[in-house]
Amino acid sequence: MSINTARVETLRKKPIDGQAFKRLIDAGVTWLRTNRDIVNSLNVFPVPDGDTGTNMTLTLQAAWNEIKDLGTRNLSEMAAAVSKGALMGARGNSGVITSQILRGFSRGVHEKGVLDKETLVKAFGEARDTAYKGVVRPVEGTILTVIKEVAIATEAALGSAKDAFDILEVAVRAADEAVKNTPELLPVLKQAGVVDSGGKGLFFILEGMLRHVYGESLETPTMQVQPMSAMNLQGAMEEVEEGQDYEIVVDFVPTGELDLGSFYGRLEEMGTSIQVGEGEGMYRMHIHVPTENRYVPIDYIMGIGTVTKVAIENLLAQMDDIQKTAQINFAAVEPGNIAVVVVSPGAGLNRIFASLGVAAVVAGGQTMNPSTQDILSSFENLPTDKIIILPNNKNIIMAANQAKEVTVKQVQVVPTRTVPQGLAAMLSLIPNGEVESVAAKMTKAMSSVKTGEITVATRSVEIDGVIVKEGQVIALLDGKLVVSAESVEQGVMDLLEKAEADEHEIVTLFYGEGMTHAEANRIADMIVTKYASLEVEVQEGGQPHYQFIISIE
């Protein structure tokens, strides 16, 4: 990292008050956003749930939105606002833990007007303690380890440090080393050949602050080109933000050696949601652009290579179509009765949950974890103070619990980790019952079902004795990788064998995006042929990334 010495010396002479801290937060958010896709690519398991970078970025963006117009120069007030914004915007486990780190940091600077070295060291210590307390079973080799090592290193450096900037330098170095060491602490990371994604995200936040101090650019990411087969372009429709009117995908062969740095920089001038894949000398570029720029990426790439394929999708039009077909009639909620809020990954599943009596659905699942605020907003205006939340995904349970903590309503979180668990829990709903006892019954009911999931591996790896090649179909049973296969059909059949389907009564196939009812029925027929005693049902799920979610009862 190059240092603008004059800039650093100028900054050293000024106190780090609320406004200076605000600029550091802005830099951390910006640098994390710039490197978001790198963090996303650090998947622990060979499943397409690489959303850690997105979740952390959205969490930090919520914190920034809370302070961007805040004019206070008081450090304590600014840090408290950062903590509040992050808390309400927290998404996924990584986002929730990040919000807890910021909450602890805020506690460490409480009643402090400026950030000196002693206060910064104390804040890192409080950040560590609060983050660890917020996790029931802390796992080393994660973002928790990184903030712990930052706290330890900065405490040790306090005596020799001149000021808070020296402490920040120590923090960045410690975070970098801690991230590099995560595979030694968490075997699954070592198996997959990656470092911890949440820890890497925290490193980028701290490094962004230091880059701001040094006067370095926050707009050019650490370049990383992934294999084409690992490109996850299925989530383009999750949310169309302003300026993302069209999705452009271009396959091309560069005329000469591709300067990735300048290539990526030029793309950033055109649009957002940039992904670059490579395979056997061919590159694939994915980008979202405003309407007026929809042909610009194509023209640019034609100037640097030979274009072999172009795909253009009008995202706004597609979103309109989705919204038109997404009207669902939810159960009416009587004052004093229990209202159930579920997190659901697909339109078909939304309709099924509605038919079972849920009062509200929050869109979410793999790669699209809702924030604490999203969950809170889903039930705050319901005409009852008795709420049960079904997260239906292990990465959403923490955000649901956080929503429970910030509302005055009686909220119980039934810790469903899968959609089938959520559906099983709904069968035990007694709307006019006591919220705690009903939640207990729903929690017990969710254990009556096994969950299978069929998807495609995004990397080659060996986990739990299962050897997986990138692009293979894989099957998970209750979240554990159990099968790799060459086809969806084989994956389903092998999964059912692992699940001992012949000892069960009902199998329900919820088919996802890209699957047809006819395809699902064909596989259902295969199941019936092998397991004559099984009752097999087929339902549209509409979930992305997973060809099937399978309930085994």
Buried (B, 14 or more C-beta within 10 A) or exposed (E): EEEEEEBEEEBBEEEBBBBBBBBBBBBBBBBBBBBBBBBBBBBBBBBBBBBBBBBBBBBBBBBBEBBEEBEBBBBBBBBBBBBBBBBBBBBBBBBBBBBBBBBBBBBBBBEBBBBBBEBBBBBBBBBBBBBBEBBEEBEEBBBBBBBBBBBBBBBEBBEEBEBBBBBBBBBBBBBBBBBEBBBEBBEBBBBBEBBBBBBBBBBBBBBBBBBBBBBBEBEBBEBEBBBBBBBBBBBBBBEBEEEBBBBBBBBBEBEEEBEBEEBBBBBBEBBBBBBBBBBEEBBBBBBBBBEEBBEBBBEBBEEBBEBEEBEBBBBEEBBEEEEEEEEBEBBEBEEEBBBBBBBBBBBBBBBBBBEBBBBBBBBBBBBBBBBBBBBBBBBEEBEBBBBBBBBBBBBBBBBBBBBBEEBEBBBBBBBBBBBBBBBBBBBBBEBEBEBEEBBBBBBEBBEEBBBBBBBBBBBBBEBEEBEBEBBBBBBBBBEEBBBBBEEBBBBBBBBBBBBEBEEBEEBBBBBBBEBEEEBBBEBBEBBBEEBEEBEBEBBBBBBBBBBBBBBBB
